[in-house]
């Protein structure tokens, strides 16, 4: 994990990476969360929310 400004970058041991903005008490936007689930975690929404 590393941070530059308000963005935090996470790196998984297998090489996957994702960057998430950290703007204090603001929520992560719905579209960004969907993108992270689909592309970075390689899951669909149903599988993600059932875990």
N, C-alpha and C positions, 0 to 999 in steps of 0.2 A: 504494500500500500504506500502511496505517496500523495502528496497534496501540493498543488500550486494555486495560490489564490483561493477561490471558493470552489474549486473542482478537486474531487478526490478520485484517484485512479486505483482500482483494485486489479490485482493480477493473480490468477489461479495457478496452481502448481503445473497444470497441463498447458499453460501458455495463454489461456483465454484472458481477455482484458475488458474492463468496462470502466467508464468514467461517469461519475454522478456529481451534479452540481450540489453544493451544500450552501444554501442561502438562509441560514438560521432556522427559523421556525416554519418556513414555507415547505409545503408538501412537494414531493416529486411529481411532475406533471404526468397525467394518465398515459399520454402517448409515449413518453420516455420510458415509463415503467413497462408498457407493452413491448417496446423495442428491446429492452433489457431481457425480458422473459423469453421472447421469441428468438433473438439472434445471439445474445451473449450466454444465456443459460441453455439454449437449444431445447426449449420446452414450449408447450402450448399453455394458454391461460388456465384451462381446466386442470391440467396436471399440476401446475404451480399452486393453485389455490386449494387443491385437495390434499396437499402435503402438510 
